């Protein structure tokens, strides 16, 4: 994938105002989790007068420790995929939603440079997570330019993705329904996981009893 060259486009101020309009129309609240942009997304969002009406707040989780403690990103995700990964971006967005009790969230994780890149994860690689209604998606970007260019383009694309996601929701009631469905799915999955463990254990008990009985007969 070739890096996207920085080109003239909508300013962050324009996109932040557009996002404000969409969120206010839908009655939705927003939270964010930032890593490589270090607060730039939050600055863009709060540059709009009245943003407190829909913006709950956010977390600048630059270190993995804060991703774990404040956003509840699972250590297994960071160990297996790394902090710059689709899974981490989704988990960060979900964590921001929970931590700020918001309807939707944006998360950013990437490598802005000039150092820190590898062959598999080069400078300019960024993942944006969008959490909505208890569900999260991630988007991969590969930006060219210097550190400032990468960070600026990341904020622009993050705002664009949330504008599209929020615009696709008919109202806050729809978002609440999605939250409810996601919560029920999680609860059901946990129930069946526990049931599965109980069933496996129940199967093991007769097997153990038969083995002990067989051993006793041999003696």
Buried (B, 14 or more C-beta within 10 A) or exposed (E): EEBBEBEEEEEBEEBBBBBBEBBEEBBBBBBBBBBBBBEBBBBBBBEBEEBEEBBBBBBBBBEBEBBBEBBBBBEEBBEEBBBBBBBBBBBBBBBBBBBBEBBBBBBBBBBBBEEEBEEEBBBBBBBBBBBBBBBBBBBEBBBBBBBEBBBBBBBBBBBBBBBEBBBEBEEBEBBEEBBEEBEEEEEEEEEEEEEEEEEEEEEEEEEEEEEEEEEEEEE
